[in-house]
Every structure is written in C-alpha cells, then in structure tokens.
Amino acid sequence: MTGGSSPGGPGVLVAVDSGQSSLRLAVLGSGAVHEAPGFSYSAGDPVAALTRTIGAAWEAAGSPGPVARAVLGLTGLPSRPEVRARLAAAIAALLDAREIVLAADNVTAHAGGLPGGHGVVMTIGTGVGCLAVDAATRTARRVDGWGHLFGDDGSAFAVGRAGIAAVLRAVDGRGPRTALAGPAGRRYGSVHEMTFALYTSRNTVDDTARFAPEVVAAAEAGDEVADGIVRAAGHALAHTATAAVATISGDDPVPLARTGRLVEGDSLLVRTFLTGLAAACPRARPVPAEGTSLDGARRLATAPDPGAQGLPVHIYRGS
C-alpha cells in the first residue's frame, strides 16, 4: 500500500540503500554503515537475492532488533505488487520489523539530494536513476533508469562498455588505436581473456561499470577515443535531465542535483553534462546534492509520513 505512517513504537530504525555495486545498511543512531554485495539482475529470484544481501549486512550490524521501521531504497524494486509484498514480508521476518517501506533507489536518492521535495535528482552510478518531483502537483515522474539493456544512458556501465568495445574494435582493425587498451588489459586480462571473463562473471554489469573511471581518466589525458565516449555520455545525461525538468509544471527554475562518484569534481564528463544542460534547458538550476540515497532512506525512516511529498513509496505493516 502507499500512504502515511509513523515510526512510533518500540524498536530501532533502519535505512538501506541497495545499488548494483553494493548494498549499505545503517541503524539510525549507531553511526555505522554496513555493506554487502549489490543487486544483480542475473541473481534469479529478486526476493531471495535481496533477502540474502540484507541479511548479511544485518548480521554485520549485530541484528539489533526489533525494528520499528525499515526503509529500503532498492535498485531492482519489483514492479509487481505481489512480489513487493513477498519481499516486504521476507524482510519484516528477517529484521523482526513492524513496518517496511519499499522504494526505488531513485526515490531515496531524491529524499537525500533534495529534502525539500521539489526538483530533479539524478543518481549516476552503475546505472542512471532520475526522479522529478513537482511540489505544486504532488507528483513524481521517473526518467530513464530502465536498466543496462534498454536505458541507463550515460551511466558507468554505458561508459565502461563503450570503452571495452573500443579496445576490441582497435584490436580487430575496425577502430582507431586507443590508450584504453592498457588499463583494460590490466583489469580484465589479455584481449582473448577479456570477453570470457566478463561474459562469465556473476556480476557482468558491475564489472563492466568499474572500467568507467579509466575511460574518464583517459579522456582527461587526451585520448580521442575516450574523449568521444565521455562526451557522448555527458550529452546523454543532459538529455535525460532536460526531459525530467520538462515534466515539472510552471516556468520557474527547477533545482537539479546529481549524485554519484562518476560525476564528482570537474571532469570532462561533468563539464559536458553541465554545458549541454545549460544549452538545452535554461530552467534547470544545478545545485549540490544535500545528501546521498542512504541519507534519504534515513530521512524517510524518521518522517511522520514517508509519502508526504509525493514520493512513490510502498508501506507494509505487520499484524
């Protein structure tokens, strides 16, 4: 169900941020964050996979139940209500929780990045999550976040995959030579080992995405092939942001925050993104993110009503 709630009652409050690279769990007030492996689309049953990884982080936290409320921001949040309900029941049993709040990771990212509730937050990591929240209409609109096969344009996976493909094209003589060959060989082995290692990995998406910083670094160093890949990613991100801002009513400037290690600092990727955004979308007003997706999960854990700002959350309560 979606609606209001109160974290009142005995028990601790728990916040979870689960991406494709890692899962982080925090017990509010403890000051510690516990990590476990991230979500993989190849893991099979998402309920079993998420329960296992949350269980590992919960055990590392010392299992300090019972839990009054747990808020989970999840990559791969099941779209079918009956599967979400099964996941909530499994997590409630695992944590001995009175209330489970499930949300996509772009929802907790928004709650962390723009706690005021209005504007666009882009989470640029292994994938790309983008959520536009319109305070005037109390509506939320997702843009992209469709996964590595059908979306996530400009993501670390997209950049990493393009870099690896460029190395292989150069080996074949189908593309220009690139300085990416060196870091690709060091990370994945010889060209003959590279594709086998990636295709047979249990975490192909994450392993591919981890090459993205090498591509960005090579672009900064002047490699033309990497430069083209990074600029294309920056323009893709600007296109996504422009589409998200367009969903918000009115003509006023729209705050837009970005999070993710790939877009920290003043890299070519960030510069291309911001330049493209300024040209295509004058309403967008880039602002620093106030917090992370885990911070957003923490905020929702203490909120009287996690869905009060129009955020799409799913609340399940025990009997």
HELIX and SHEET records of a PDB file:
HELIX    1   1 TYR A   41  ALA A   43  5                                   3    
HELIX    2   2 PRO A   46  ALA A   60  1                                  15    
HELIX    3   3 PRO A   81  LEU A   95  1                                  15    
HELIX    4   4 ASP A  105  GLY A  113  1                                   9    
HELIX    5   5 ALA A  156  ASP A  172  1                                  17    
HELIX    6   6 ALA A  181  TYR A  188  1                                   8    
HELIX    7   7 VAL A  191  TYR A  199  1                                   9    
HELIX    8   8 THR A  204  ALA A  209  1                                   6    
HELIX    9   9 ALA A  212  GLU A  220  1                                   9    
HELIX   10  10 GLU A  224  ALA A  246  1                                  23    
HELIX   11  11 ARG A  261  VAL A  263  5                                   3    
HELIX   12  12 LEU A  268  ALA A  280  1                                  13    
HELIX   13  13 SER A  293  THR A  302  1                                  10    
SHEET    1   A 6 VAL A  33  PRO A  37  0                                        
SHEET    2   A 6 SER A  22  VAL A  27 -1                                        
SHEET    3   A 6 VAL A  12  SER A  18 -1                                        
SHEET    4   A 6 VAL A  67  LEU A  74  1                                        
SHEET    5   A 6 GLU A  99  ALA A 104  1                                        
SHEET    6   A 6 HIS A 314  ARG A 317 -1                                        
SHEET    1   B 5 THR A 139  ARG A 142  0                                        
SHEET    2   B 5 VAL A 128  ASP A 134 -1                                        
SHEET    3   B 5 GLY A 119  ILE A 124 -1                                        
SHEET    4   B 5 VAL A 254  THR A 259  1                                        
SHEET    5   B 5 ALA A 284  PRO A 286  1                                        
END                                                                             
